[in-house]
Amino acid sequence: MKHKSAGMICLLVATGMFFIAETSAFSEDIRERMLNRVTVINSLKTKGIVGENNSGYLEFRGNKEKADVVEAENNDRKTIYSQIAQQQGAGIGVVEKHRAAQIEQRAASGEWLQDADGKWYQKK
């Protein structure tokens, strides 16, 4: 978990999702949208339609079912990664790779993941 002082961004990991906890309404909106999508995203992962790529984003592995949901999720993730990068004084690429590693560790058996070289595999 990453913590910053007042107005902090807190990365909370649960069921392969993360949420920004901050006092702003903007962050609360993102958190709520992500919570509302978690069931659909988990279903897409279970079906093997999407996997988690090596930059911390969802990526299609087959048909583009629920493309609007995947696009919305990735847009919110990018917003969060950008906020974290700015607060940490790091490049967004560093945050993306760190998040991809966290996702990989917490992924359920059978989920599709992309390794650092871009090769897809199912978690055992």
C-alpha positions in Angstrom: 0.0 0.0 0.0 1.3 3.5 -0.9 0.6 6.3 1.5 1.0 10.1 1.2 0.2 12.7 3.7 -3.1 14.9 3.7 -5.0 14.4 0.4 -3.2 11.1 0.2 -3.7 8.5 -2.5 -4.1 5.1 -1.1 -3.7 2.1 -3.3 -6.0 -0.6 -1.9 -5.8 -4.0 -3.5 -8.8 -6.3 -3.4 -10.1 -8.9 -5.9 -7.6 -7.7 -8.5 -8.9 -4.1 -8.4 -7.5 -1.0 -6.8 -9.2 2.1 -5.6 -8.1 5.6 -4.9 -9.1 6.9 -1.5 -8.8 10.6 -1.5 -11.0 13.4 -0.2 -11.9 14.8 -3.6 -15.2 14.0 -5.3 -13.2 13.3 -8.5 -11.4 10.4 -6.9 -14.6 9.1 -5.3 -16.3 9.1 -8.7 -13.5 7.0 -10.1 -13.7 4.6 -7.1 -17.4 4.2 -7.5 -17.2 3.6 -11.3 -14.5 1.0 -10.8 -16.5 -0.8 -8.1 -19.5 -0.8 -10.4 -17.5 -2.5 -13.1 -15.7 -5.2 -11.0 -18.3 -7.9 -11.6 -18.3 -7.5 -15.4 -14.5 -7.3 -15.5 -14.1 -10.4 -13.4 -16.5 -12.2 -15.7 -14.5 -11.2 -18.8 -11.3 -12.4 -17.1 -12.9 -15.8 -16.2 -14.1 -16.3 -19.8 -10.6 -15.5 -21.0 -11.8 -12.5 -23.0 -9.5 -10.1 -21.3 -6.2 -10.4 -19.5 -4.0 -8.0 -17.6 -1.1 -6.8 -19.7 2.4 -5.9 -18.5 1.5 -2.3 -18.1 -1.4 -2.7 -15.7 -4.2 -2.4 -18.1 -6.9 -4.8 -19.4 -6.3 -6.1 -22.9 -8.6 -8.2 -25.2 -7.5 -11.7 -25.9 -10.4 -12.6 -28.2 -13.7 -11.0 -29.1 -14.3 -7.5 -27.8 -17.2 -8.2 -25.6 -18.1 -5.3 -23.3 -15.5 -3.1 -25.0 -17.0 0.0 -23.5 -16.5 -1.4 -20.0 -12.8 -2.3 -20.7 -12.1 1.1 -22.2 -13.7 2.9 -19.3 -11.7 0.8 -16.8 -8.4 1.4 -18.6 -9.2 5.2 -18.8 -9.8 5.3 -15.0 -6.6 3.3 -14.4 -4.6 5.7 -16.5 -6.0 8.6 -14.5 -5.1 7.0 -11.3 -1.6 6.0 -12.5 -1.0 9.6 -13.6 -2.0 10.9 -10.2 0.2 8.5 -8.4 3.1 9.3 -10.7 2.7 13.0 -10.2 2.5 12.7 -6.4 5.5 10.3 -6.3 7.6 12.3 -8.8 7.9 9.3 -11.0 7.1 8.5 -14.6 3.8 6.9 -15.4 5.7 3.9 -16.9 7.1 3.1 -13.5 3.7 3.2 -11.9 2.2 1.1 -14.7 4.9 -1.6 -14.3 4.6 -1.6 -10.5 0.9 -2.0 -10.8 1.2 -4.8 -13.4 3.5 -6.7 -10.9 0.9 -6.3 -8.1 -1.9 -7.5 -10.4 0.2 -10.5 -11.4 0.8 -11.5 -7.7 -2.9 -11.2 -6.9 -4.4 -12.7 -10.0 -6.6 -15.8 -9.7 -5.6 -19.1 -11.1 -6.6 -19.3 -14.7 -6.4 -15.6 -15.4 -4.5 -14.4 -18.4 -1.4 -12.3 -17.8 1.3 -10.8 -20.0 4.9 -11.2 -19.0 7.6 -8.5 -19.4 8.4 -9.8 -22.8 4.8 -9.5 -24.0 4.1 -13.3 -23.9 0.6 -14.3 -22.6 0.2 -17.1 -20.1 -2.5 -18.4 -17.7 -1.7 -18.2 -14.0 -1.4 -21.6 -12.4 
